[in-house]
């Protein structure tokens, strides 16, 4: 069945390096190269485009990758002898793209609960934007991902576990009209997340760009708590999850700013690779924990 050759091929697709595959197996680098070549001969096709460095998967290689992963997962289940009912163990490669929607502490609690439920499981976390994480899933580099998807992306991939409504807020000290225009907002400073770690910021920038306006940034901050503090002190406007900004709005520390046509409604979705075997149970557990955490209704805010 050429299981060793398929395993080497899958590892090469995930790591992108013959040297790393050799270290993982362990084998010599020439031995890994021969395994890939034998698999190509057996399948009668070229799996790698060797004209570029490092080599990349050909279309036939991408198709073969999914089938090889499925075969290896099925064989592992047979070896375990208990199929999906077995306790999840080993490494779960999880993409995380929703930290804007959660406090880091909230998401950390979910992951801690997952490890307590499945102590033989280890987590390999990768942060990033939704499109990057979904591409990594397609390439076999991740087992599952929790992503924030804009309303326009429906129908959503994976299973939606909750909705997130984002609102524009500012400190009470900001001088703005009662119903500001988009141009009024463009004249203000903004507190935003770094572009490479936030799916919301590109949507906000696109909204301004459609009207020929630019987003004027006073601070780029990854940490949501620091963002809230800066916005409350009138350092700039920001976009926050309504569930996170509601308590501050209720205490008159933040002003919600409504603008016709300005909506950022996102879905939080769990997307997984096929044929995860026993790891499916761990992803099921995380999915249900997310669904429960997101179940409470968002507290309605009064525009100021």
Steps between C-alpha positions, in 0.01 A plus 500: 500500500810724521404644837853622573512681168162663561604604850816664364297678231245636750776623730672669208177678406458619861859606571617600153846362571672167423732569792212538748337181371828314544526625859141401581506143363809473556674421169774644287401769254585280197277226645210745529555612140492137383173439687335794323631377165371147566155637582500700176599189304234292672228757428627573151496878550718792608419618851756780531588787270879495538557799274451730800685507831370370728298257284123548517213260450365453150121481451538121504703535820226702670242235409729219618568680829138477615479132409830416669390675819170311492675165452749568780221608736299185418801275556570671833142433609539134412823483699340664799229237491228726630440744217348837585400384848864502609629781717646785291874523534793645317518843339195706400606773257250777564471830316366790706362810331241632747691672780341832408165348588619344827712624780822303487418373850165365380655303217782381724238359740342302216835354401583416862167318529579308182833382641342402831240293315761334277829499694684298234436773246755770416404821323691668219343842456531719192356852488402679183231641278209282395607462136853401604379239750249353253776474239721320754214257565473429127875436483489256791697725736218527757250255647238763588455876519273742685444795270311828488309531171325810370128478427567528126694172510183292550449210450774453755748213498491269800247532782391838630517503881401861560454847363699810583362849450768766491429865569684830459568665836683803628571679825240742629752781462520473120344793318271342240158589361204310642473303174843522340565429134770269374706809418466612864634162612786518248607829661543323834789293628445125531629229733522174305657155505805428282394412146667158505303387807152640441222409255300809602752766402507415125119524493514840670769628262299377199193691621699826514674432169168465318433866583853611415590538869785363710512357849708733721674278754623630835592161646532138390439274799455124507375479860125564520510631858756765405287593198200554729705714737632721220154541346346594837767767544402653160829394342297404195197318369497121483298196401421264788275197550172626643520244782833652607405867468151481656611529867706812426216655300261436787736690735521790251869438436444421133272641237366272232499664158236389251542563131251388232647218295781447751459140615760248601314178573728199513452129548738293710547166328692182579645344187679167506699283266341170392598165648630620837421168666517521878585870483141563388389453861730778617375737229139406588570591863654836407214573261236437767692707757513791257129466425416515871732795560342695216141403582403802720327768300698814425394783728332773292671839506347842479656725238641822635 
